[in-house]
Amino acid sequence: MPIGFLKYKFIDPLKEFIEDSRAIGITLLICTALSLVLANSTWAISYQHFWHTELPWHTPMLPHSLEHFINDGLMAVFFLLAGLEIKSELIKGELSSLQKSILPIGGAIGGMAMPAIFFIVFNVGTTYVNGWAIPTATDIAFSLGVASLLGNRVPIALKIFLTALAIIDDLGAIVVIALFYGGALKWLFLIAALAITALLYFVNQKMRGFSILQVLLGISIWFCMYNSGIHATVAGVLVAFTVPVKQIHRLELQLHNWVYFLIMPVFALAN
């Protein structure tokens, strides 16, 4: 089959689809619908078993199943991209002043506080009340993809608001865990993660491009964060804030398609 025919029939239409601003939302909806159909079909047990497949390494210090690898590992890359976007906006965009950033900060605090309050009200006097922190978690990542269905009609400010909400919510979770569930934190790993983050920041300032050293340091931050008791995806945010301003746009372009057309669809299928 001629290469020109393949390019005309398959490659060009695929590139055109990916470049459409609505493609992310369409892909996520298809994967979500497929996941719901399979999870409620005669293949439901096999489908769930597949995502719970044990990975070859047998250590509690790494994700033990395919589902955990996606949620704790691959989604850290999503938060790396989100963190890059937030850093860019903090410097010269929609979040560059307190007046502009107060809305997502207030939204994140309210989005965490209100579910916790309702949980406490309905569970007061029971042993379940200690789990009040559970409903404070949000899934803004999926909301970003769905919002893209509206294409260019979605204001950039809304996308930045949702992205900032995701970041602030995760950082808020760190504060909640540290203040109210301190016994769950492993401080040695947390300190190590922060120390390696500082080292990565220094390396990034000295190097122009990206190297295997920076990748290894990023993975080390993720490993320490995963074992610290804090959700491993926060590592993506830490890495993002070590990237020099001049390199942000290039790294965003490199990550965009991988995140939105591989990681997010797989996340939708697995959850």
C-alpha positions as a printed Julia matrix, in Angstrom:
271×3 Matrix{Float64}:
   0.0    0.0    0.0
   1.58   3.35  -1.05
   2.72   5.65   1.75
   0.92   8.56   0.09
  -2.4    6.68   0.28
  -1.91   5.92   4.0
  -1.03   9.55   4.66
  -4.09  10.81   2.8
  -6.55   8.3    4.28
  -5.32   7.92   7.86
  -2.45  10.15   8.98
  -3.77  13.5    7.71
  -7.32  12.97   9.12
  -5.82  11.9   12.47
  -3.61  15.0   12.63
  -6.58  17.18  11.7
  -8.66  15.58  14.48
  -5.93  16.04  17.11
  -5.52  19.7   16.18
  -9.26  20.31  16.69
  -9.77  21.98  20.09
 -12.77  19.7   20.74
 -10.82  16.47  20.16
  -9.76  16.1   23.81
 -13.34  16.14  25.11
 -14.59  13.83  22.34
 -11.84  11.31  23.09
 -12.57  11.41  26.83
 -16.32  10.96  26.33
 -15.77   7.98  24.01
 -13.42   6.33  26.52
 -15.78   7.05  29.42
 -18.76   5.62  27.53
 -16.74   2.55  26.57
 -15.67   2.09  30.19
 -19.29   2.29  31.43
 -20.49  -0.19  28.8
 -17.74  -2.72  29.58
 -18.1   -2.29  33.36
 -21.82  -3.13  33.1
 -21.56  -5.92  30.54
 -20.93  -9.65  30.7
 -17.21  -8.8   30.47
 -17.32  -6.68  33.64
 -15.31  -9.11  35.8
 -12.61  -9.54  33.16
 -12.52  -5.79  32.58
 -12.01  -5.02  36.28
  -9.52  -7.85  36.61
  -7.45  -6.38  33.78
  -7.03  -3.02  35.52
  -6.22  -4.75  38.82
  -3.53  -6.87  37.18
  -0.54  -7.1   39.51
   2.64  -5.54  38.16
   5.84  -7.63  38.1
   7.56  -5.84  40.98
   6.46  -6.95  44.45
   7.13  -4.01  46.73
   4.81  -1.61  48.58
   7.14   1.22  47.57
   5.79   1.2   43.99
   2.26   1.02  42.51
   1.22  -2.63  42.65
  -1.47  -2.73  39.94
  -2.08  -1.29  36.49
  -4.82   0.98  37.87
  -2.54   2.35  40.59
   0.26   2.88  38.07
  -2.09   5.01  35.96
  -3.58   6.99  38.87
  -0.34   7.52  40.81
   2.24   7.42  38.02
   0.9    8.56  34.66
  -1.38  11.2   36.19
   1.71  12.85  37.68
   2.59  13.76  34.09
  -0.84  15.4   33.72
  -0.12  17.48  36.82
   3.31  18.33  35.41
   1.59  19.82  32.36
  -1.02  21.54  34.55
   1.72  22.94  36.76
   3.56  24.34  33.74
   0.4   26.11  32.61
  -0.17  27.54  36.09
   3.44  28.75  36.37
   3.14  30.48  33.02
  -0.09  32.18  34.08
   1.38  33.21  37.45
   4.22  35.0   35.68
   2.42  36.76  32.85
  -1.17  35.65  32.59
  -4.54  35.19  34.27
  -3.0   34.57  37.71
  -0.27  37.21  37.65
  -1.82  39.29  40.45
  -3.65  38.63  43.71
  -6.8   40.19  42.27
  -6.77  37.7   39.39
  -5.85  34.64  41.46
  -8.29  35.19  44.34
 -11.17  33.48  42.48
  -9.51  30.06  41.91
  -8.02  30.16  45.41
 -11.44  30.92  46.92
 -13.07  28.32  44.68
 -10.6   25.64  45.75
 -11.01  26.44  49.45
 -14.81  26.47  49.14
 -14.75  23.29  47.08
 -12.85  21.55  49.85
 -14.61  23.11  52.84
 -18.27  22.66  51.88
 -18.16  18.88  51.15
 -16.27  18.38  54.42
 -18.89  20.39  56.35
 -21.77  18.43  54.83
 -19.98  15.15  55.59
 -19.49  16.13  59.23
 -23.12  17.3   59.58
 -24.51  14.0   58.29
 -22.04  11.8   60.19
 -21.67  13.64  63.48
 -21.79  11.28  66.44
 -20.6    8.28  64.4
 -17.17   6.77  63.81
 -17.44   7.75  60.14
 -17.0   11.43  60.98
 -13.21  10.9   61.04
 -13.31  10.44  57.28
 -14.39  14.05  56.63
 -11.32  14.69  54.45
 -12.4   12.12  51.82
 -15.06  14.26  50.05
 -12.67  17.22  49.83
 -10.96  15.54  46.86
 -12.03  16.66  43.39
 -11.49  15.4   39.83
 -10.83  18.61  37.94
  -8.64  16.77  35.44
 -11.67  15.21  33.78
 -13.57  18.51  33.85
 -10.84  20.16  31.77
 -11.23  17.54  29.05
 -15.01  17.8   28.96
 -14.84  21.61  28.84
 -12.79  21.32  25.66
 -15.92  20.01  23.88
 -17.0   23.63  23.58
 -13.83  24.37  21.62
 -12.79  28.0   21.34
 -16.03  29.1   22.98
 -14.53  28.24  26.36
 -12.7   31.35  27.64
  -9.05  30.81  28.5
  -9.82  32.19  31.96
 -12.16  29.23  32.64
  -9.5   26.71  31.67
  -6.95  28.45  33.89
  -9.52  28.57  36.71
 -10.09  24.79  36.52
  -6.37  24.06  36.24
  -5.58  26.29  39.21
  -8.41  24.63  41.11
  -6.83  21.21  40.53
  -3.41  22.38  41.72
  -4.67  24.27  44.78
  -6.93  21.36  45.73
  -3.97  18.98  45.72
  -1.86  21.41  47.75
  -4.79  21.82  50.13
  -4.84  18.05  50.56
  -1.21  18.22  51.72
  -2.16  20.75  54.42
  -5.13  18.64  55.54
  -3.01  15.49  55.8
  -0.21  17.31  57.63
  -2.52  18.99  60.17
  -5.13  16.29  60.82
  -3.6   12.99  59.68
   0.03  13.63  60.57
   0.67  10.03  61.52
   0.17   9.04  57.89
   3.07  11.19  56.69
   6.57   9.79  56.29
   8.64  12.88  56.84
  11.94  11.43  55.66
  10.54  10.79  52.18
   8.83  14.19  52.14
  12.04  16.01  53.08
  13.94  13.98  50.47
  11.38  14.97  47.81
  11.8   18.66  48.66
  15.6   18.37  48.69
  15.66  16.7   45.26
  13.25  19.36  43.99
  15.74  22.03  45.07
  18.52  20.12  43.31
  16.44  19.81  40.14
  15.75  23.55  40.21
  19.49  24.23  40.39
  20.23  21.77  37.55
  17.49  23.29  35.38
  18.95  26.77  35.83
  22.38  25.57  34.7
  21.28  23.48  31.7
  19.67  24.8   28.53
  17.91  21.67  27.31
  16.56  18.49  28.88
  18.75  15.52  29.82
  18.45  12.05  31.33
  19.7   13.53  34.64
  16.65  15.78  34.89
  14.34  12.87  34.06
  15.95  10.72  36.77
  15.65  13.54  39.32
  11.99  13.99  38.39
  11.33  10.26  38.84
  13.15  10.39  42.19
  10.87  13.21  43.34
   7.85  11.13  42.31
   9.21   8.06  44.15
   9.78   9.99  47.37
   6.39  11.7   47.14
   4.65   8.36  46.49
   6.18   6.93  49.67
   5.67  10.06  51.78
   1.95   9.53  52.31
   1.02  12.43  49.99
  -0.56  11.69  46.62
   2.23  11.08  44.12
   0.71  13.38  41.49
   1.91  16.35  43.57
   5.39  15.45  42.3
   4.3   16.68  38.87
   3.53  20.12  40.32
   6.89  20.27  42.11
   8.77  19.37  38.93
   6.79  21.95  36.93
   7.82  24.78  39.21
  11.52  23.94  38.71
  11.3   24.44  34.93
  12.8   27.75  33.73
  10.32  30.19  32.2
  12.01  30.1   28.79
  11.55  26.32  28.54
   7.91  26.11  29.67
   6.28  26.53  26.25
   8.52  23.95  24.57
   7.87  21.37  27.29
   4.11  22.07  27.15
   4.1   21.33  23.42
   6.05  18.1   23.96
   3.67  16.86  26.67
   0.3   18.05  25.33
  -0.63  15.2   22.97
   0.8   12.5   25.23
  -1.24  13.76  28.18
  -4.56  14.43  26.45
  -4.59  11.63  23.87
  -2.93   8.83  25.84
  -2.8    9.41  29.59
  -6.24  10.99  30.04
  -8.09   8.43  27.85
  -6.39   5.57  29.71
  -7.31   7.27  33.01
 -10.95   7.44  31.88
 -10.95   3.76  30.9
  -9.36   2.64  34.17
 -11.62   4.67  36.47
